[in-house]
């Protein structure tokens, strides 16, 4: 049986992972059939990349994702797209949607904040603050005119 699981790479105390299709009996960092993606939990936000067409292939031939990989698939929305793939939706459309989602997910948060501020500034130009106008009553205007005459 084929499992889609994480394979640890990286230096000591600096883990990153490859998502691989491997035989169930092979060791964690041992023999594998194909590399399907990459996961780095040390970045902020964590980096998750998949070659979705190959993941669709392995899932369609019966490969079972591990619990941690299933969690990653749900996090990026891959399982929803796979259900649509099984229902007959075009792979190209799903891959375009996945690329757009990955682009939005892997943006530096500081850049995203700056972009949002710039968009807000373009959408609504800053209006100068108007001083509050106080309405004068008739009695006050009459009193002012009398003091001016005197």
DSSP file (Angstrom, degrees, kcal/mol; ACC not computed):
  #  RESIDUE AA STRUCTURE BP1 BP2  ACC     N-H-->O    O-->H-N    N-H-->O    O-->H-N    TCO  KAPPA ALPHA  PHI   PSI    X-CA   Y-CA   Z-CA
    1    1 A X              0   0    0      0, 0.0    23,-2.5     0, 0.0     2,-0.4   0.000 360.0 360.0 360.0 141.0    0.0    0.0    0.0
    2    2 A X  E     -A   23   0A   0     21,-0.2    62,-2.2    60,-0.1     2,-0.4  -0.791 360.0-167.0 -98.1 135.3    1.2    3.5   -0.9
    3    3 A X  E     -Ab  22  64A   0     19,-3.2    19,-2.9    -2,-0.4     2,-0.7  -0.927  18.4-140.0-118.4 144.4    1.1    6.3    1.7
    4    4 A X  E     +Ab  21  65A   0     60,-2.1    62,-2.6    -2,-0.4     2,-0.3  -0.933  47.9 145.8-100.1 117.8    1.6   10.0    1.2
    5    5 A X  E     -A   20   0A   0     15,-2.5    15,-2.9    -2,-0.7     2,-0.3  -0.852  49.0 -83.4-146.6 176.1    3.6   11.2    4.2
    6    6 A X  E     -A   19   0A   0     -2,-0.3     2,-0.5    13,-0.2    13,-0.2  -0.663  28.0-161.1 -89.6 142.4    6.3   13.6    5.4
    7    7 A X  E     -A   18   0A   0     11,-2.7    11,-2.6    -2,-0.3     2,-0.2  -0.990  23.7-127.0-121.9 119.7   10.0   12.8    5.0
    8    8 A X  E     +A   17   0A   0     -2,-0.5     2,-0.3     9,-0.2     9,-0.2  -0.457  36.7 162.9 -74.8 133.8   12.2   14.9    7.3
    9    9 A X  E     +A   16   0A   0      7,-3.4     7,-2.2    -2,-0.2     2,-0.1  -0.849  28.3  69.9-133.9 173.1   15.1   16.9    5.8
   10   10 A X  S    S-     0   0    0     -2,-0.3     5,-0.2     5,-0.2     3,-0.1  -0.267  79.8 -54.7 104.2 168.4   17.1   19.7    7.2
   11   11 A X  S >  S-     0   0    0      3,-0.4     3,-2.0     1,-0.2     2,-0.1  -0.120  75.2 -63.0 -76.3 174.3   19.8   20.1    9.9
   12   12 A X  T 3  S+     0   0    0      1,-0.3    -1,-0.2     3,-0.1    -2,-0.0  -0.386 123.8   2.2 -60.7 131.8   19.5   19.1   13.5
   13   13 A X  T 3  S+     0   0    0     -3,-0.1    -1,-0.3    -2,-0.1    -2,-0.1   0.630 116.4  88.4  61.8  17.4   16.8   21.1   15.3
   14   14 A X    <   -     0   0    0     -3,-2.0    -3,-0.4     2,-0.1     2,-0.1  -0.513  65.1-177.1-135.8  66.9   15.9   22.8   12.0
   15   15 A X        +     0   0    0     -5,-0.2    27,-0.4    -7,-0.0     2,-0.3  -0.355  15.2 163.9 -75.4 144.9   13.3   20.5   10.4
   16   16 A X  E     -A    9   0A   0     -7,-2.2    -7,-3.4    24,-0.1     2,-0.3  -0.931  23.3-141.7-143.3 163.5   11.7   20.9    7.1
   17   17 A X  E     -AC   8  39A   0     22,-3.2    22,-2.9    -2,-0.3     2,-0.4  -0.925  10.4-145.7-134.0 149.2    9.8   18.2    5.3
   18   18 A X  E     -AC   7  38A   0    -11,-2.6   -11,-2.7    -2,-0.3     2,-0.7  -0.911  23.7-133.4-104.5 141.4    9.2   16.7    1.8
   19   19 A X  E     +AC   6  37A   0     18,-1.7    17,-3.8    -2,-0.4    18,-1.4  -0.870  39.0 175.3 -93.6 120.0    5.8   15.3    1.1
   20   20 A X  E     -AC   5  35A   0    -15,-2.9   -15,-2.5    -2,-0.7     2,-0.6  -0.873  38.1-127.4-128.3 156.1    6.5   11.9   -0.6
   21   21 A X  E     +AC   4  34A   0     13,-2.6    12,-3.5    -2,-0.3    13,-1.4  -0.931  47.5 162.5 -96.9 121.0    4.6    9.0   -1.9
   22   22 A X  E     -A    3   0A   0    -19,-2.9   -19,-3.2    -2,-0.6    10,-0.1  -0.944  44.7 -92.2-140.2 157.3    6.2    5.9   -0.3
   23   23 A X  E >   -A    2   0A   0     -2,-0.3     3,-1.0     8,-0.3   -21,-0.2  -0.430  39.5-120.8 -65.6 145.6    5.5    2.3    0.4
   24   24 A X  T 3  S+     0   0    0    -23,-2.5    -1,-0.1     1,-0.2   -22,-0.1   0.829 109.6  50.4 -60.5 -34.0    3.9    1.8    3.8
   25   25 A X  T 3  S+     0   0    0    -24,-0.2    -1,-0.2     2,-0.0     2,-0.1   0.616  86.9 100.4 -83.4 -12.6    6.7   -0.5    5.0
   26   26 A X  S <  S-     0   0    0     -3,-1.0    -4,-0.0     1,-0.1     6,-0.0  -0.439  82.3 -99.9 -74.8 149.2    9.6    1.8    4.1
   27   27 A X    >   -     0   0    0     -2,-0.1     3,-1.5     1,-0.1    -1,-0.1  -0.138  35.8-100.2 -65.8 165.1   11.2    3.8    6.9
   28   28 A X  T 3  S+     0   0    0      1,-0.3    -1,-0.1   -21,-0.0    -2,-0.1   0.899 122.7  25.1 -52.8 -49.8   10.3    7.5    7.4
   29   29 A X  T 3  S+     0   0    0    -22,-0.1    -1,-0.3     3,-0.0     3,-0.1   0.151 112.1  93.3-102.7  19.0   13.5    8.8    5.7
   30   30 A X  S <  S-     0   0    0     -3,-1.5    -4,-0.1     1,-0.2    -2,-0.0   0.228  83.0 -17.9 -91.7-147.5   14.0    5.8    3.6
   31   31 A X        +     0   0    0     -9,-0.0     2,-0.3     1,-0.0    -8,-0.3  -0.241  62.2 178.4 -62.1 140.1   13.0    4.8    0.1
   32   32 A X        -     0   0    0    -10,-0.1   -10,-0.3     1,-0.1     3,-0.1  -0.925  31.1-138.1-139.7 165.2   10.2    6.7   -1.6
   33   33 A X  S    S-     0   0    0    -12,-3.5     2,-0.3     1,-0.3   -11,-0.2   0.854  79.6  -9.7 -92.3 -42.0    8.4    6.6   -5.0
   34   34 A X  E     -C   21   0A   0    -13,-1.4   -13,-2.6    20,-0.0     2,-0.5  -0.980  59.2-119.5-160.6 143.6    8.0   10.3   -5.8
   35   35 A X  E     +C   20   0A   0     -2,-0.3   -15,-0.3   -15,-0.2     3,-0.1  -0.776  30.1 175.3 -85.3 126.4    8.4   13.7   -4.1
   36   36 A X  E     -     0   0A   0    -17,-3.8    15,-2.9    -2,-0.5     2,-0.3   0.551  54.4 -35.4-109.9 -12.5    5.0   15.5   -4.2
   37   37 A X  E     -CD  19  50A   0    -18,-1.4   -18,-1.7    13,-0.3     2,-0.3  -0.982  53.1-100.4 177.2-167.7    5.7   18.7   -2.3
   38   38 A X  E     -CD  18  49A   0     11,-2.8    11,-2.7    -2,-0.3     2,-0.4  -0.994  18.0-169.7-146.1 143.2    7.5   20.6    0.5
   39   39 A X  E     -CD  17  48A   0    -22,-2.9   -22,-3.2    -2,-0.3     2,-0.5  -0.977   3.6-179.2-140.2 124.2    6.6   21.8    4.0
   40   40 A X  E >   - D   0  47A   0      7,-2.8     7,-2.0    -2,-0.4     3,-0.8  -0.921   4.0-179.3-124.4 104.8    8.6   24.2    6.1
   41   41 A X  T 3  S+     0   0    0     -2,-0.5     5,-0.1   -26,-0.2    -1,-0.1   0.581  73.1  73.5 -78.5  -8.1    7.0   24.9    9.5
   42   42 A X  T 3  S+     0   0    0    -27,-0.4    -1,-0.2     5,-0.1     2,-0.1   0.631  80.4  82.5 -84.5 -13.5    9.8   27.3   10.6
   43   43 A X  S <  S-     0   0    0     -3,-0.8     2,-0.5     4,-0.1    -3,-0.0  -0.486  90.5 -99.4 -85.9 161.7    8.8   30.2    8.3
   44   44 A X  S    S+     0   0    0      1,-0.2    65,-0.3    -2,-0.1     2,-0.1  -0.940 118.1  20.4-121.9 108.5    6.1   32.6    9.3
   45   45 A X  S    S-     0   0    0     -2,-0.5    -1,-0.2    63,-0.1    -3,-0.1   0.639 115.6-107.8 -74.4 163.7    3.6   31.7    7.8
   46   46 A X        -     0   0    0     -2,-0.1     2,-0.5    -5,-0.1    -5,-0.2  -0.269  30.5-119.7 -62.5 143.9    4.7   28.2    7.2
   47   47 A X  E     +D   40   0A   0     -7,-2.0    -7,-2.8    59,-0.0     2,-0.4  -0.737  34.7 175.3 -89.5 125.8    5.6   27.3    3.6
   48   48 A X  E     +D   39   0A   0     -2,-0.5     2,-0.4    -9,-0.2    -9,-0.2  -0.985   2.5 169.1-133.1 121.2    3.5   24.6    2.0
   49   49 A X  E     +D   38   0A   0    -11,-2.7   -11,-2.8    -2,-0.4     2,-0.3  -0.998   4.3 177.4-134.3 136.7    3.9   23.7   -1.7
   50   50 A X  E     -D   37   0A   0     -2,-0.4     2,-1.1   -13,-0.3   -13,-0.3  -0.971  35.7-130.9-133.2 150.0    2.5   20.7   -3.6
   51   51 A X    >>  -     0   0    0    -15,-2.9     4,-1.8    -2,-0.3     3,-0.7  -0.835  34.7-169.5 -93.2  93.4    2.6   19.5   -7.2
   52   52 A X  H 3> S+     0   0    0     -2,-1.1     4,-2.9     1,-0.3     5,-0.2   0.797  74.9  59.6 -64.7 -33.5   -1.2   19.0   -7.1
   53   53 A X  H 3> S+     0   0    0      1,-0.2     4,-1.8     2,-0.2    -1,-0.3   0.905 110.0  44.5 -62.7 -37.7   -1.6   17.2  -10.4
   54   54 A X  H <> S+     0   0    0     -3,-0.7     4,-2.5     2,-0.2    -1,-0.2   0.848 111.6  52.9 -73.1 -33.9    0.7   14.4   -9.0
   55   55 A X  H  X S+     0   0    0     -4,-1.8     4,-2.6     2,-0.2     5,-0.2   0.924 108.5  50.6 -64.8 -42.7   -1.1   14.4   -5.7
   56   56 A X  H  X S+     0   0    0     -4,-2.9     4,-2.4     1,-0.2    -2,-0.2   0.910 109.9  51.7 -58.8 -42.1   -4.4   13.9   -7.6
   57   57 A X  H  X S+     0   0    0     -4,-1.8     4,-1.4    -5,-0.2    -2,-0.2   0.953 111.8  44.3 -59.8 -50.9   -2.8   11.0   -9.5
   58   58 A X  H  <>S+     0   0    0     -4,-2.5     5,-2.7     1,-0.2     4,-0.2   0.885 114.6  48.9 -65.8 -37.8   -1.6    9.3   -6.3
   59   59 A X  H ><5S+     0   0    0     -4,-2.6     3,-1.1     1,-0.2    -1,-0.2   0.881 109.3  53.4 -67.2 -36.1   -4.9    9.8   -4.5
   60   60 A X  H 3<5S+     0   0    0     -4,-2.4    -1,-0.2     1,-0.2    -2,-0.2   0.769 106.9  51.5 -71.6 -24.4   -6.9    8.6   -7.5
   61   61 A X  T 3<5S-     0   0    0     -4,-1.4    -1,-0.2    -5,-0.1    -2,-0.2   0.370 130.1 -90.7 -93.9   6.1   -4.9    5.3   -7.6
   62   62 A X  T < 5 +     0   0    0     -3,-1.1    -3,-0.2     1,-0.3   -60,-0.1   0.556  68.6 155.1 107.3   8.5   -5.5    4.6   -3.9
   63   63 A X      < -     0   0    0     -5,-2.7     2,-0.5    -6,-0.2    -1,-0.3  -0.463  34.4-140.5 -69.3 141.3   -2.6    6.2   -2.0
   64   64 A X  E     -b    3   0A   0    -62,-2.2   -60,-2.1    -2,-0.1     2,-0.2  -0.902   9.4-135.5-106.3 124.6   -3.6    7.1    1.6
   65   65 A X  E     -b    4   0A   0     -2,-0.5   -60,-0.2   -62,-0.2   -44,-0.0  -0.510  23.0-118.0 -75.3 146.5   -2.4   10.4    3.1
   66   66 A X     >  -     0   0    0    -62,-2.6     4,-2.7    -2,-0.2     5,-0.2  -0.243  33.3 -99.6 -71.3 171.1   -1.0   10.2    6.7
   67   67 A X  H  > S+     0   0    0      1,-0.2     4,-2.0     2,-0.2     5,-0.1   0.913 123.8  47.7 -61.1 -43.8   -2.8   12.3    9.4
   68   68 A X  H  > S+     0   0    0      1,-0.2     4,-1.8     2,-0.2    -1,-0.2   0.890 113.6  47.1 -67.4 -38.0   -0.3   15.1    9.3
   69   69 A X  H  > S+     0   0    0    -65,-0.2     4,-2.8     2,-0.2    -1,-0.2   0.881 109.2  54.6 -70.5 -37.2   -0.4   15.3    5.5
   70   70 A X  H  X S+     0   0    0     -4,-2.7     4,-2.4     1,-0.2    -2,-0.2   0.903 107.1  51.8 -59.9 -40.1   -4.2   15.2    5.5
   71   71 A X  H  X S+     0   0    0     -4,-2.0     4,-2.1     2,-0.2    -2,-0.2   0.914 110.5  47.4 -62.1 -43.5   -4.1   18.2    7.9
   72   72 A X  H  X S+     0   0    0     -4,-1.8     4,-1.8     2,-0.2     6,-0.2   0.903 110.0  53.2 -64.3 -41.1   -1.8   20.0    5.4
   73   73 A X  H  X>S+     0   0    0     -4,-2.8     5,-2.2     1,-0.2     4,-0.8   0.916 111.4  45.6 -60.4 -43.4   -4.1   19.1    2.5
   74   74 A X  H  <5S+     0   0    0     -4,-2.4     3,-0.5     1,-0.2    -1,-0.2   0.882 108.0  58.3 -66.4 -37.5   -7.1   20.6    4.4
   75   75 A X  H  <5S+     0   0    0     -4,-2.1    -1,-0.2     1,-0.2    -2,-0.2   0.867 114.6  35.7 -61.5 -37.7   -5.1   23.7    5.3
   76   76 A X  H  <5S-     0   0    0     -4,-1.8    -1,-0.2    -5,-0.1    -2,-0.2   0.470 113.2-114.6 -96.0  -2.6   -4.4   24.5    1.7
   77   77 A X  T  X5S+     0   0    0     -4,-0.8     4,-1.6    -3,-0.5    -3,-0.2   0.664  72.2 135.2  81.9  16.5   -7.8   23.3    0.4
   78   78 A X  H  >< +     0   0    0     -5,-2.2     4,-2.5    -6,-0.2    -4,-0.2   0.877  66.5  55.4 -68.2 -38.2   -6.4   20.5   -1.7
   79   79 A X  H  > S+     0   0    0     -6,-0.6     4,-2.1     2,-0.2    -1,-0.2   0.870 106.2  51.7 -66.1 -35.3   -9.0   17.9   -0.6
   80   80 A X  H  > S+     0   0    0     -7,-0.2     4,-1.8     2,-0.2    -1,-0.2   0.927 112.0  46.5 -63.9 -44.0  -11.9   20.1   -1.7
   81   81 A X  H  X S+     0   0    0     -4,-1.6     4,-2.2     1,-0.2    -2,-0.2   0.864 109.5  54.8 -66.4 -35.0  -10.2   20.5   -5.1
   82   82 A X  H  X S+     0   0    0     -4,-2.5     4,-2.5     2,-0.2    -1,-0.2   0.897 105.5  52.5 -65.7 -38.7   -9.6   16.8   -5.3
   83   83 A X  H  X S+     0   0    0     -4,-2.1     4,-1.5     1,-0.2    -1,-0.2   0.907 110.7  47.4 -61.7 -40.7  -13.3   16.1   -4.6
   84   84 A X  H  <>S+     0   0    0     -4,-1.8     5,-2.3     2,-0.2     4,-0.5   0.860 109.3  54.6 -66.9 -34.7  -14.1   18.5   -7.5
   85   85 A X  H ><5S+     0   0    0     -4,-2.2     3,-1.1     1,-0.2    -2,-0.2   0.916 108.0  48.9 -63.3 -43.2  -11.5   16.6   -9.6
   86   86 A X  H 3<5S+     0   0    0     -4,-2.5    -1,-0.2     1,-0.3    -2,-0.2   0.823 105.5  58.6 -65.2 -30.8  -13.3   13.3   -8.9
   87   87 A X  T 3<5S-     0   0    0     -4,-1.5    -1,-0.3    -5,-0.2    -2,-0.2   0.604 128.5 -96.1 -75.6 -10.8  -16.6   14.9   -9.9
   88   88 A X  T < 5 +     0   0    0     -3,-1.1    -3,-0.2    -4,-0.5    -2,-0.1   0.533  69.5 151.3 112.6   8.0  -15.1   15.7  -13.3
   89   89 A X      < -     0   0    0     -5,-2.3    -1,-0.3    -8,-0.1     2,-0.1  -0.417  56.5 -91.5 -71.1 150.2  -13.9   19.3  -13.1
   90   90 A X     >  -     0   0    0      1,-0.1     4,-1.6    -2,-0.1     5,-0.1  -0.354  24.4-139.7 -66.7 137.0  -11.0   20.1  -15.4
   91   91 A X  H  > S+     0   0    0      1,-0.2     4,-2.6     2,-0.2     5,-0.2   0.867 100.5  58.7 -64.5 -38.1   -7.5   19.7  -13.9
   92   92 A X  H  > S+     0   0    0      1,-0.2     4,-2.1     2,-0.2    -1,-0.2   0.905 105.7  48.2 -60.5 -42.5   -6.2   22.9  -15.5
   93   93 A X  H  > S+     0   0    0      1,-0.2     4,-2.1     2,-0.2    -1,-0.2   0.907 112.6  48.8 -64.8 -41.7   -8.9   25.0  -13.8
   94   94 A X  H  X S+     0   0    0     -4,-1.6     4,-2.3     1,-0.2    -2,-0.2   0.879 110.3  51.2 -65.8 -38.3   -8.1   23.4  -10.4
   95   95 A X  H  X S+     0   0    0     -4,-2.6     4,-2.3     2,-0.2    -1,-0.2   0.876 108.8  50.9 -68.1 -36.7   -4.4   24.0  -10.9
   96   96 A X  H  X S+     0   0    0     -4,-2.1     4,-2.2     2,-0.2    -2,-0.2   0.919 111.3  48.4 -63.6 -42.9   -4.9   27.6  -11.7
   97   97 A X  H  X S+     0   0    0     -4,-2.1     4,-2.1     1,-0.2    -2,-0.2   0.893 111.2  50.4 -63.2 -40.1   -7.0   28.0   -8.5
   98   98 A X  H  X S+     0   0    0     -4,-2.3     4,-2.5     2,-0.2    -2,-0.2   0.893 108.9  51.6 -65.3 -40.3   -4.4   26.2   -6.5
   99   99 A X  H  X S+     0   0    0     -4,-2.3     4,-2.2     2,-0.2    -2,-0.2   0.904 110.4  48.5 -64.4 -40.7   -1.6   28.5   -7.9
  100  100 A X  H  X S+     0   0    0     -4,-2.2     4,-2.0     2,-0.2    -1,-0.2   0.902 112.5  48.6 -65.3 -40.1   -3.7   31.6   -6.9
  101  101 A X  H  X S+     0   0    0     -4,-2.1     4,-2.1     2,-0.2    -2,-0.2   0.897 111.5  49.4 -66.5 -39.8   -4.3   30.2   -3.4
  102  102 A X  H  X S+     0   0    0     -4,-2.5     4,-2.1     2,-0.2    -2,-0.2   0.888 109.2  53.0 -67.1 -38.2   -0.6   29.4   -3.0
  103  103 A X  H  < S+     0   0    0     -4,-2.2    -1,-0.2     1,-0.2    -2,-0.2   0.922 112.4  44.2 -61.4 -44.5    0.4   32.9   -4.1
  104  104 A X  H >< S+     0   0    0     -4,-2.0     3,-0.7     1,-0.2    -1,-0.2   0.851 114.6  49.7 -69.5 -34.0   -2.0   34.4   -1.5
  105  105 A X  H 3< S+     0   0    0     -4,-2.1    -2,-0.2     1,-0.2    -1,-0.2   0.834 108.0  51.5 -75.9 -33.2   -0.8   32.1    1.2
  106  106 A X  T 3< S+     0   0    0     -4,-2.1     2,-0.4    -5,-0.1    -1,-0.2   0.057  79.9 121.6 -97.4  26.3    2.9   32.6    0.8
  107  107 A X  S <  S-     0   0    0     -3,-0.7     2,-0.2     1,-0.1    -3,-0.0  -0.710  73.1-107.5 -88.0 138.6    2.9   36.4    0.9
  108  108 A X     >  -     0   0    0     -2,-0.4     4,-2.4     1,-0.1     3,-0.4  -0.468  25.9-132.4 -62.1 129.5    5.0   38.0    3.6
  109  109 A X  H  > S+     0   0    0    -65,-0.3     4,-2.3     1,-0.2     5,-0.2   0.837 105.3  54.0 -58.3 -34.2    2.6   39.4    6.2
  110  110 A X  H  > S+     0   0    0      2,-0.2     4,-2.2     1,-0.2    -1,-0.2   0.910 109.7  47.3 -66.4 -40.3    4.4   42.8    6.3
  111  111 A X  H  > S+     0   0    0     -3,-0.4     4,-2.6     2,-0.2    -2,-0.2   0.912 110.7  52.3 -64.7 -42.5    4.1   43.1    2.5
  112  112 A X  H  X S+     0   0    0     -4,-2.4     4,-2.3     1,-0.2    -2,-0.2   0.915 109.8  48.8 -60.5 -43.3    0.4   42.2    2.7
  113  113 A X  H  X S+     0   0    0     -4,-2.3     4,-2.2     1,-0.2    -1,-0.2   0.924 112.0  48.5 -62.7 -45.1   -0.3   44.8    5.3
  114  114 A X  H  X S+     0   0    0     -4,-2.2     4,-2.3     1,-0.2    -1,-0.2   0.886 111.1  51.0 -62.8 -39.0    1.5   47.5    3.2
  115  115 A X  H  X S+     0   0    0     -4,-2.6     4,-2.5     2,-0.2    -1,-0.2   0.904 109.5  50.0 -64.7 -41.2   -0.4   46.5    0.1
  116  116 A X  H  X S+     0   0    0     -4,-2.3     4,-2.2     2,-0.2    -2,-0.2   0.894 110.7  49.5 -65.0 -39.1   -3.7   46.7    2.0
  117  117 A X  H  X S+     0   0    0     -4,-2.2     4,-2.0     2,-0.2    -1,-0.2   0.916 111.8  48.5 -64.9 -42.8   -2.8   50.2    3.3
  118  118 A X  H  X S+     0   0    0     -4,-2.3     4,-2.0     2,-0.2    -2,-0.2   0.896 111.1  50.1 -64.7 -40.6   -1.9   51.3   -0.2
  119  119 A X  H  X S+     0   0    0     -4,-2.5     4,-2.4     1,-0.2    -1,-0.2   0.898 110.2  50.3 -64.5 -40.2   -5.1   50.0   -1.7
  120  120 A X  H  X S+     0   0    0     -4,-2.2     4,-2.0     1,-0.2    -1,-0.2   0.885 109.5  51.2 -65.7 -37.6   -7.1   51.8    1.0
  121  121 A X  H  < S+     0   0    0     -4,-2.0    -1,-0.2     1,-0.2    -2,-0.2   0.884 112.7  45.6 -67.2 -37.8   -5.3   55.0    0.3
  122  122 A X  H  < S+     0   0    0     -4,-2.0     3,-0.3     1,-0.2    -2,-0.2   0.887 113.0  50.2 -70.4 -39.3   -6.1   54.7   -3.5
  123  123 A X  H  < S+     0   0    0     -4,-2.4     2,-0.5     1,-0.3    -2,-0.2   0.881 123.1  25.0 -69.8 -38.5   -9.7   53.7   -2.9
  124  124 A X  S  < S-     0   0    0     -4,-2.0    -1,-0.3    -5,-0.2     3,-0.1  -0.892  79.1-145.0-132.8 102.3  -10.6   56.6   -0.6
  125  125 A X        -     0   0    0     -2,-0.5     2,-0.2    -3,-0.3    -3,-0.1  -0.333  36.0 -95.9 -65.0 148.6   -8.5   59.8   -0.7
  126  126 A X        -     0   0    0     -5,-0.1     2,-0.4     1,-0.1    -1,-0.1  -0.461  37.9-145.5 -68.3 129.3   -8.0   61.5    2.6
  127  127 A X        -     0   0    0     -2,-0.2     2,-0.1    -3,-0.1    -1,-0.1  -0.791  20.8-111.9 -96.4 137.4  -10.5   64.3    3.2
  128  128 A X        -     0   0    0     -2,-0.4     2,-0.4     1,-0.1    -1,-0.0  -0.420  37.5-107.0 -66.5 142.5   -9.4   67.4    5.1
  129  129 A X        -     0   0    0     -2,-0.1     2,-0.3     1,-0.0    -1,-0.1  -0.574  33.4-143.1 -74.3 123.8  -11.0   67.6    8.4
  130  130 A X        -     0   0    0     -2,-0.4     2,-0.2     1,-0.1    -1,-0.0  -0.656  18.1-115.1 -87.4 142.0  -13.7   70.4    8.4
  131  131 A X        -     0   0    0     -2,-0.3     2,-0.2     1,-0.1    -1,-0.1  -0.547  39.5-101.7 -73.9 139.8  -14.1   72.5   11.5
  132  132 A X        -     0   0    0     -2,-0.2     2,-0.5     1,-0.1    -1,-0.1  -0.411  35.0-135.5 -64.7 132.0  -17.5   72.0   13.1
  133  133 A X        -     0   0    0     -2,-0.2     2,-0.6    -3,-0.0    -1,-0.1  -0.759  11.1-147.1 -92.6 130.7  -19.8   74.8   12.2
  134  134 A X        -     0   0    0     -2,-0.5     2,-0.4     0, 0.0    -2,-0.0  -0.847  13.5-133.7 -99.1 126.2  -21.8   76.3   15.0
  135  135 A X        -     0   0    0     -2,-0.6     2,-0.4     1,-0.0    -2,-0.0  -0.635  18.9-140.2 -80.0 130.7  -25.2   77.5   14.1
  136  136 A X        -     0   0    0     -2,-0.4     2,-0.1     1,-0.0    -1,-0.0  -0.717  11.7-130.7 -92.5 139.6  -26.0   80.9   15.6
  137  137 A X     >  -     0   0    0     -2,-0.4     4,-1.9     1,-0.1     3,-0.2  -0.430  25.2-109.6 -81.7 163.9  -29.4   81.7   16.9
  138  138 A X  H  > S+     0   0    0      1,-0.2     4,-2.3     2,-0.2     5,-0.2   0.860 117.9  56.7 -62.1 -36.3  -31.2   84.8   15.9
  139  139 A X  H  > S+     0   0    0      1,-0.2     4,-2.0     2,-0.2    -1,-0.2   0.896 106.8  49.0 -65.1 -38.9  -30.8   86.3   19.4
  140  140 A X  H  > S+     0   0    0      2,-0.2     4,-2.2     1,-0.2    -1,-0.2   0.902 110.8  49.5 -68.0 -40.2  -27.0   85.9   19.2
  141  141 A X  H  X S+     0   0    0     -4,-1.9     4,-2.1     2,-0.2    -2,-0.2   0.893 111.3  49.4 -66.1 -38.0  -26.8   87.6   15.8
  142  142 A X  H  X S+     0   0    0     -4,-2.3     4,-2.0     2,-0.2    -1,-0.2   0.895 110.6  51.1 -65.2 -39.1  -29.0   90.5   17.0
  143  143 A X  H  X S+     0   0    0     -4,-2.0     4,-1.9     1,-0.2    -2,-0.2   0.887 110.1  49.8 -66.2 -38.2  -26.7   90.9   20.0
  144  144 A X  H  X S+     0   0    0     -4,-2.2     4,-1.8     1,-0.2    -1,-0.2   0.905 110.1  49.5 -67.2 -41.5  -23.6   90.9   17.8
  145  145 A X  H  X S+     0   0    0     -4,-2.1     4,-1.8     1,-0.2    -1,-0.2   0.871 109.9  51.6 -67.5 -35.2  -25.1   93.6   15.5
  146  146 A X  H  X S+     0   0    0     -4,-2.0     4,-1.5     1,-0.2    -1,-0.2   0.892 109.9  49.3 -67.3 -38.5  -26.1   95.8   18.5
  147  147 A X  H  < S+     0   0    0     -4,-1.9    -1,-0.2     1,-0.2    -2,-0.2   0.835 109.9  51.8 -70.6 -30.5  -22.5   95.6   19.9
  148  148 A X  H  < S+     0   0    0     -4,-1.8    -1,-0.2     1,-0.2    -2,-0.2   0.876 109.2  50.1 -70.9 -36.9  -21.1   96.5   16.6
  149  149 A X  H  <        0   0    0     -4,-1.8    -2,-0.2     1,-0.2    -1,-0.2   0.816 360.0 360.0 -69.9 -30.7  -23.3   99.5   16.3
  150  150 A X     <        0   0    0     -4,-1.5    -1,-0.2    -5,-0.1    -2,-0.2   0.480 360.0 360.0 -80.8 360.0  -22.4  100.8   19.7
